[in-house]
Amino acid sequence: MNNSLRLIIDAVLVVAVAVLFYLHFSSKPAAPAAPAQTAAVVQPVADAKDDDDTTTTVATPAAPVADTEKVAYVESGKLLDGYKGMQDARRSFEAKARGWERQNQALVTGFQNAVQQYQKQAESLTPEQRAATEQKLQQQQQQAGIAQEKLQRQAQEEEAKMTQQVLERVNKQIEKYGKDNGYKLILIAAPSGTIAYGRKDIDITDAVLKHLNREYSAKK
């Protein structure tokens, strides 16, 4: 048996179609609200008994100003793990991943069966038949490898698309929550160490998570 055939028989076709989630996102902090100013309105008032014109200044009440000094942070891992939108997205992706793994296993099994069949028949084949069969096995191996790379790319693209969609929705809702609640800045505490320390009284992860799940459930 020549070296090229040995390489074919010893080859292991394995592709990792894994469910990998990168639980990190950057949040665009809500822009601080511009402080409202008192507007002075000058209105002319005519006096029927006096030729002199008089004016009076009427102050318009100022609109309430948001507390723009409020700063808080959320823990990205806890937030995304508890977010129903991410949980549903993961389940959907895992279902697709199982389908890709079945396809991958079919490629592996098909190649292994072809090799085993050749091994059984090799001694009864002529040199020309063996050479032709080995060439077919090499082609099958190459085709299986190409198919596996395609599955892997598809898995990576689907994962990236899924994650991006979830994070865009999360970022949008965090921005809305920040504006609605008068926050100047909402930071992200990620496992990578974006925030080394933060007081627990400015950790609003639970409050933001409730907001996210409420919004997600309302739009399902």
Contacts in CASP RR format, 6 or more apart in sequence:
PFRMAT RR
TARGET T0000
AUTHOR 0000-0000-0000
METHOD contacts of the structure
MODEL  1
MNNSLRLIIDAVLVVAVAVLFYLHFSSKPAAPAAPAQTAAVVQPVADAKD
DDDTTTTVATPAAPVADTEKVAYVESGKLLDGYKGMQDARRSFEAKARGW
ERQNQALVTGFQNAVQQYQKQAESLTPEQRAATEQKLQQQQQQAGIAQEK
LQRQAQEEEAKMTQQVLERVNKQIEKYGKDNGYKLILIAAPSGTIAYGRK
DIDITDAVLKHLNREYSAKK
1 122 0 8 1.000
2 134 0 8 1.000
4 134 0 8 1.000
4 138 0 8 1.000
5 134 0 8 1.000
5 137 0 8 1.000
8 115 0 8 1.000
8 134 0 8 1.000
8 137 0 8 1.000
8 138 0 8 1.000
8 141 0 8 1.000
9 115 0 8 1.000
9 119 0 8 1.000
11 111 0 8 1.000
11 141 0 8 1.000
13 107 0 8 1.000
13 108 0 8 1.000
13 111 0 8 1.000
13 141 0 8 1.000
13 144 0 8 1.000
13 145 0 8 1.000
13 148 0 8 1.000
14 104 0 8 1.000
14 108 0 8 1.000
15 104 0 8 1.000
15 145 0 8 1.000
15 148 0 8 1.000
15 149 0 8 1.000
15 151 0 8 1.000
15 152 0 8 1.000
16 152 0 8 1.000
17 97 0 8 1.000
17 100 0 8 1.000
17 101 0 8 1.000
17 104 0 8 1.000
17 151 0 8 1.000
17 152 0 8 1.000
17 155 0 8 1.000
18 97 0 8 1.000
18 155 0 8 1.000
19 90 0 8 1.000
19 93 0 8 1.000
19 94 0 8 1.000
19 97 0 8 1.000
19 159 0 8 1.000
20 159 0 8 1.000
21 80 0 8 1.000
21 86 0 8 1.000
21 90 0 8 1.000
21 159 0 8 1.000
21 163 0 8 1.000
22 163 0 8 1.000
23 76 0 8 1.000
23 77 0 8 1.000
23 80 0 8 1.000
23 81 0 8 1.000
23 190 0 8 1.000
23 191 0 8 1.000
24 76 0 8 1.000
24 188 0 8 1.000
24 190 0 8 1.000
24 191 0 8 1.000
24 192 0 8 1.000
25 76 0 8 1.000
25 80 0 8 1.000
25 167 0 8 1.000
25 170 0 8 1.000
25 171 0 8 1.000
25 188 0 8 1.000
26 171 0 8 1.000
26 188 0 8 1.000
27 74 0 8 1.000
27 170 0 8 1.000
27 171 0 8 1.000
27 174 0 8 1.000
27 175 0 8 1.000
27 186 0 8 1.000
27 187 0 8 1.000
27 188 0 8 1.000
28 171 0 8 1.000
28 175 0 8 1.000
29 175 0 8 1.000
29 183 0 8 1.000
29 184 0 8 1.000
29 185 0 8 1.000
29 186 0 8 1.000
29 187 0 8 1.000
30 175 0 8 1.000
30 178 0 8 1.000
30 179 0 8 1.000
30 182 0 8 1.000
30 183 0 8 1.000
30 184 0 8 1.000
30 185 0 8 1.000
30 186 0 8 1.000
31 179 0 8 1.000
32 66 0 8 1.000
32 68 0 8 1.000
32 184 0 8 1.000
33 65 0 8 1.000
33 66 0 8 1.000
33 68 0 8 1.000
33 179 0 8 1.000
33 182 0 8 1.000
35 65 0 8 1.000
35 68 0 8 1.000
36 62 0 8 1.000
36 63 0 8 1.000
36 64 0 8 1.000
36 65 0 8 1.000
37 62 0 8 1.000
38 59 0 8 1.000
38 60 0 8 1.000
38 61 0 8 1.000
38 62 0 8 1.000
39 59 0 8 1.000
39 60 0 8 1.000
40 57 0 8 1.000
40 58 0 8 1.000
40 59 0 8 1.000
40 60 0 8 1.000
41 57 0 8 1.000
41 58 0 8 1.000
41 59 0 8 1.000
41 60 0 8 1.000
42 55 0 8 1.000
42 56 0 8 1.000
42 57 0 8 1.000
43 55 0 8 1.000
43 56 0 8 1.000
43 58 0 8 1.000
44 53 0 8 1.000
44 54 0 8 1.000
44 55 0 8 1.000
45 53 0 8 1.000
45 54 0 8 1.000
45 55 0 8 1.000
45 56 0 8 1.000
46 53 0 8 1.000
47 53 0 8 1.000
47 54 0 8 1.000
66 182 0 8 1.000
67 182 0 8 1.000
68 182 0 8 1.000
68 184 0 8 1.000
69 184 0 8 1.000
70 181 0 8 1.000
70 182 0 8 1.000
70 183 0 8 1.000
70 184 0 8 1.000
71 183 0 8 1.000
71 184 0 8 1.000
71 185 0 8 1.000
71 186 0 8 1.000
71 187 0 8 1.000
71 202 0 8 1.000
72 183 0 8 1.000
72 185 0 8 1.000
72 186 0 8 1.000
72 187 0 8 1.000
72 202 0 8 1.000
72 203 0 8 1.000
72 204 0 8 1.000
73 186 0 8 1.000
73 187 0 8 1.000
73 188 0 8 1.000
73 189 0 8 1.000
73 195 0 8 1.000
73 198 0 8 1.000
73 202 0 8 1.000
73 203 0 8 1.000
73 204 0 8 1.000
73 205 0 8 1.000
74 174 0 8 1.000
74 186 0 8 1.000
74 187 0 8 1.000
74 188 0 8 1.000
74 189 0 8 1.000
74 203 0 8 1.000
74 204 0 8 1.000
74 205 0 8 1.000
74 208 0 8 1.000
75 189 0 8 1.000
75 203 0 8 1.000
75 205 0 8 1.000
76 188 0 8 1.000
76 189 0 8 1.000
76 190 0 8 1.000
76 191 0 8 1.000
77 190 0 8 1.000
77 191 0 8 1.000
78 205 0 8 1.000
78 209 0 8 1.000
79 170 0 8 1.000
79 205 0 8 1.000
79 208 0 8 1.000
79 209 0 8 1.000
79 212 0 8 1.000
80 86 0 8 1.000
80 166 0 8 1.000
80 170 0 8 1.000
82 209 0 8 1.000
82 213 0 8 1.000
83 166 0 8 1.000
83 170 0 8 1.000
83 209 0 8 1.000
83 212 0 8 1.000
83 213 0 8 1.000
83 216 0 8 1.000
84 212 0 8 1.000
84 213 0 8 1.000
84 216 0 8 1.000
84 217 0 8 1.000
85 166 0 8 1.000
85 169 0 8 1.000
85 212 0 8 1.000
85 216 0 8 1.000
86 166 0 8 1.000
86 170 0 8 1.000
89 162 0 8 1.000
89 163 0 8 1.000
89 165 0 8 1.000
89 166 0 8 1.000
92 162 0 8 1.000
93 158 0 8 1.000
93 159 0 8 1.000
93 162 0 8 1.000
96 155 0 8 1.000
96 158 0 8 1.000
97 155 0 8 1.000
100 151 0 8 1.000
100 154 0 8 1.000
100 155 0 8 1.000
103 147 0 8 1.000
103 151 0 8 1.000
104 148 0 8 1.000
104 151 0 8 1.000
107 144 0 8 1.000
107 145 0 8 1.000
107 147 0 8 1.000
107 148 0 8 1.000
108 144 0 8 1.000
110 144 0 8 1.000
111 137 0 8 1.000
111 140 0 8 1.000
111 141 0 8 1.000
111 144 0 8 1.000
114 136 0 8 1.000
114 137 0 8 1.000
114 140 0 8 1.000
115 137 0 8 1.000
118 133 0 8 1.000
118 134 0 8 1.000
118 137 0 8 1.000
121 133 0 8 1.000
122 130 0 8 1.000
122 133 0 8 1.000
125 133 0 8 1.000
169 216 0 8 1.000
170 212 0 8 1.000
173 208 0 8 1.000
173 211 0 8 1.000
173 212 0 8 1.000
173 215 0 8 1.000
174 186 0 8 1.000
174 208 0 8 1.000
174 212 0 8 1.000
177 183 0 8 1.000
177 186 0 8 1.000
177 207 0 8 1.000
177 208 0 8 1.000
177 211 0 8 1.000
178 186 0 8 1.000
186 204 0 8 1.000
186 208 0 8 1.000
187 194 0 8 1.000
187 195 0 8 1.000
188 194 0 8 1.000
188 195 0 8 1.000
189 195 0 8 1.000
189 198 0 8 1.000
189 203 0 8 1.000
END
